[in-house]
Each structure stands twice: as structure tokens, then as C-alpha cells.
Amino acid sequence: MRENSAEVAVGAVVLAATLGFLFYVTQVAGVGGMGRTYDLTASFRSVEGISAGTDIRLAGVKIGTVSRIDLNPDTFRGDVTLSLLEGIVIPDDSAAVIASEGLLGGNFVEIVPGGSLGNFSAGAEIEDTQGAVSLISLLLKFVTGEGEDDA
């Protein structure tokens, strides 16, 4: 009887540790629900490096995630749906930029706030966008000297 209760106690401790670890992983990875959100859209020339689930940041703070990316067959641009936390108001002259965390880091969508007194409403489109910059093409331009003035 003692051996059986000891096994049950050890099993309960292992189960509790597993559940705690899973909760921690979902919080760190941002897998858990963010709460109530509203959507904005943005159209980028290049959406290289981002996908559904990519962070949206303002001043380095995560304020949402990319919920959908589609190719617009008319403009040949990447149409992105941005899900932002409700309560975060964005001036309606703000820009959306696909930025990189560094040489080896991943990409994220950065909101660069404008100075307008008006704010985006749910479903609005951010028109001022800047797509991903390819590190390879920048290095290639540097090595080959393309784009330099010959004067």
C-alpha cells in the first residue's frame, strides 16, 4: 500500500511539473490567446521573413500578431492582416515596416507611430508600408558597387 501511494505522489508531481512547463512555453512563445483584438490591413511589396503568427511590435513591445497573409492578384503585393490588442490605438498616419531582429534573428512587423490626432479604426488599411529588406541583395550591392555615383 505504501509503494502504491508513493508512486501516485511521484506521478502527481511529474504531471504538475509537465503542466507548469507547458504553461510557461505557451506564455513565452505567445501561443496562448492574446485577449480581444481588432484587425488592420497592410499591403507590402515583399513579405519575406514573416508568416501568420509573426509578432507586431510598437516601441519593442509586442502589441499583436500577423493573422493572415495573402497574395493580391491585382497588385502582386502581399496583403497582410494585423491583429492588434484591443485598447492599443494607432495614429492613422502610422507606418508598418517589416524589420529584422538582427543578422541571425527573425523578422517582425514594426508599427512606426505618426503624429496624427486621428486613429485607425477596426478594418482600416495602413497605407504607409515598407517591405522586407534582403540582406543578400544589400551585400551584393555593396560588393559589386551598384548604385554608387561615378562622379
MOCOR-V314072 format. One record per pair of residues at least 24 apart in sequence whose ideal C-beta (glycine too) atoms are under 8 Angstrom apart, sorted by sequence separation. I is the first residue (numbers start at 1). J is the second residue. D is the distance in whole Angstrom. If there is no record, write none. Layout:
i->(I | I)
j->(J | J)
d->(D | D)
//
This chain:
i->(64 | 91 | 92 | 30 | 63 | 91 | 107 | 56 | 91 | 92 | 94 | 37 | 56 | 82 | 91 | 92 | 39 | 56 | 91 | 92 | 43 | 80 | 90 | 91 | 34 | 50 | 58 | 89 | 90 | 96 | 34 | 47 | 89 | 95 | 30 | 43 | 45 | 46 | 58 | 92 | 94 | 96 | 97 | 98 | 100 | 103 | 44 | 45 | 47 | 95 | 96 | 97 | 98 | 100 | 43 | 44 | 94 | 95 | 96 | 98 | 30 | 43 | 93 | 95 | 98 | 100 | 43 | 44 | 90 | 42 | 43 | 41 | 42 | 41 | 41 | 42 | 40 | 41 | 39 | 40 | 39 | 66 | 39 | 40 | 82 | 38 | 39 | 37 | 38 | 37 | 37 | 38 | 50 | 63 | 34 | 36 | 37 | 49 | 35 | 36 | 40 | 48 | 34 | 35 | 47 | 49 | 57 | 44 | 46 | 54 | 56 | 57 | 58 | 54 | 55 | 56 | 57 | 58 | 78 | 42 | 44 | 54 | 55 | 56 | 57 | 54 | 56 | 58 | 49 | 50 | 49 | 50 | 48 | 50 | 42 | 40 | 40 | 41 | 43 | 50 | 39 | 40 | 41 | 42 | 48 | 49 | 38 | 39 | 40 | 41 | 42 | 45 | 47 | 48 | 38 | 40 | 41 | 44 | 46 | 47 | 40 | 43 | 44 | 45 | 46 | 48 | 42 | 44 | 44 | 46)
j->(88 | 115 | 116 | 55 | 88 | 116 | 132 | 82 | 117 | 118 | 120 | 64 | 83 | 109 | 118 | 119 | 67 | 84 | 119 | 120 | 72 | 109 | 119 | 120 | 64 | 80 | 88 | 119 | 120 | 126 | 65 | 78 | 120 | 126 | 62 | 75 | 77 | 78 | 90 | 124 | 126 | 128 | 129 | 130 | 132 | 135 | 77 | 78 | 80 | 128 | 129 | 130 | 131 | 133 | 77 | 78 | 128 | 129 | 130 | 132 | 65 | 78 | 128 | 130 | 133 | 135 | 79 | 80 | 126 | 79 | 80 | 79 | 80 | 80 | 81 | 82 | 81 | 82 | 81 | 82 | 82 | 109 | 83 | 84 | 126 | 83 | 84 | 83 | 84 | 84 | 85 | 86 | 98 | 111 | 83 | 85 | 86 | 98 | 85 | 86 | 90 | 98 | 85 | 86 | 98 | 100 | 108 | 96 | 98 | 106 | 108 | 109 | 110 | 107 | 108 | 109 | 110 | 111 | 131 | 96 | 98 | 108 | 109 | 110 | 111 | 109 | 111 | 113 | 106 | 107 | 107 | 108 | 107 | 109 | 109 | 120 | 122 | 123 | 125 | 132 | 122 | 123 | 124 | 125 | 131 | 132 | 122 | 123 | 124 | 125 | 126 | 129 | 131 | 132 | 123 | 125 | 126 | 129 | 131 | 132 | 126 | 129 | 130 | 131 | 132 | 134 | 129 | 131 | 132 | 134)
d->(7 | 7 | 5 | 7 | 5 | 4 | 6 | 6 | 8 | 5 | 7 | 6 | 8 | 7 | 7 | 6 | 7 | 7 | 6 | 5 | 7 | 7 | 6 | 8 | 7 | 7 | 7 | 4 | 5 | 5 | 7 | 4 | 8 | 7 | 7 | 7 | 6 | 7 | 8 | 7 | 6 | 7 | 7 | 7 | 8 | 7 | 6 | 8 | 6 | 4 | 5 | 4 | 6 | 8 | 5 | 5 | 7 | 7 | 8 | 4 | 7 | 7 | 7 | 7 | 8 | 8 | 5 | 6 | 8 | 8 | 7 | 6 | 5 | 7 | 6 | 6 | 8 | 7 | 5 | 5 | 7 | 6 | 6 | 6 | 8 | 7 | 8 | 4 | 6 | 6 | 6 | 6 | 6 | 7 | 8 | 7 | 6 | 7 | 6 | 4 | 7 | 8 | 6 | 7 | 7 | 7 | 6 | 8 | 7 | 8 | 7 | 7 | 7 | 7 | 4 | 5 | 5 | 5 | 8 | 4 | 6 | 6 | 7 | 8 | 7 | 6 | 6 | 7 | 7 | 5 | 3 | 7 | 8 | 6 | 8 | 6 | 8 | 8 | 7 | 7 | 6 | 7 | 8 | 7 | 7 | 5 | 4 | 6 | 6 | 5 | 4 | 8 | 7 | 4 | 8 | 7 | 7 | 5 | 4 | 7 | 6 | 6 | 8 | 4 | 5 | 7 | 5 | 4 | 8 | 8)
//
